[in-house]
Amino acid sequence: MNLNVRLVNPQDSRVLKILDWIEHQTFMESDRFSKKDWLCYVCYVLFCNEKPVGCCAMRHHNDVSIQEKGFIWRRNSLYIVNTSILPSFQGLGFGRFLKSWEVAYARYHLFRRIVTNCRMSNRTIIEINLDFGFIPVASLADYYHDPEEDSLVLELILKTKK
């Protein structure tokens, strides 16, 4: 099995099609990104034997805004906006692989903190984040719509080498 994570450019219509395809199979319609949203993120696709099986989107030097839906600038913080694995590949370790890659990415780029958020009902990604050492730091009331649901904000403080 050959796994690799590749930087992709959402301005490329073929890439946008892949990102949308993954997102449409993994997210509720109200949680999906628009083309404009995708263009705001650094995007990667996880491939297994050259087939896309998942993706992640992030923003450098950003944080989840507690006051309003969205994000704010925060030095040395990596905001993981999305970690998605296609349903037919879920439960096989690909989510953990991608989370491990995201943490390694943050360390390599010298971020001191990673923050992410998800629906309170998304027990799978919450458990994966907790297993990687993330801790819950806030909940955002009515962050998601259709259906209405709170968001759980999690963070991981990365130790710096001395």
HELIX and SHEET records of a PDB file:
HELIX    1   1 SER A   13  THR A   26  1                                  14    
HELIX    2   2 GLU A   29  ASP A   31  5                                   3    
HELIX    3   3 LYS A   35  TRP A   38  1                                   4    
HELIX    4   4 PRO A   87  PHE A   89  5                                   3    
HELIX    5   5 PHE A   94  TYR A  108  1                                  15    
HELIX    6   6 ARG A  123  ASP A  131  1                                   9    
SHEET    1   A 7 LEU A   3  VAL A   8  0                                        
SHEET    2   A 7 VAL A  42  CYS A  48 -1                                        
SHEET    3   A 7 LYS A  51  VAL A  64 -1                                        
SHEET    4   A 7 PHE A  71  ILE A  85 -1                                        
SHEET    5   A 7 ARG A 113  ARG A 119  1                                        
SHEET    6   A 7 GLU A 149  ILE A 157 -1                                        
SHEET    7   A 7 ILE A 135  TYR A 144 -1                                        
END                                                                             
